[in-house]
Amino acid sequence: MQDCEISFDLARIDFRATSDLLMTSYWGAGRSDEFHRRAFANSFCAAAYIDGKQVGFGRAITDRTVFAYLADIFVWPRHRGQGIGSRLVRELIDHPELGTVSHWSLSTSDAHGVYEKLGFKASTDGRYMRLDRSPQ
């Protein structure tokens, strides 16, 4: 992996590029810029940079004490396969402000192997439930 810097400074994020790329993802289709502005402002965000240029993004939806849900982990297409997504997740999980978080969760359709390498396991205990609804 090239020398990659991870920053938690929301002001550094290239909002235009991040929002546009997220709207092209299978999970972000149908979202708007306003949706992303609210989501980012209410999350613990991280971005990856190579030579000062953003190449990745991820966020944790969290109470910063007990639980966190990883969302929008995304690496710009030409930088994929270099470990940047894994690094973003690891930096979020290891951040001192999230040190007491004992329950991390996420949803993925295609990256199970990536998250398994970071210690995540599929939930099959029957305890976790989910409610999906259309946004208002």
Secondary structure, 3 states (H helix, E strand, C coil): CCCCEEECCHHHCCHHHHHHHHHCCCCCCCCCHHHHHHHHHCCEEEEEEECCEEEEEEEEEECCCCEEEEEEEEECHHHCCCCHHHHHHHHHHHCHHHCCCCEEECCCCCCHHHHHHCCCCCCCCCCCCCCCCCCC
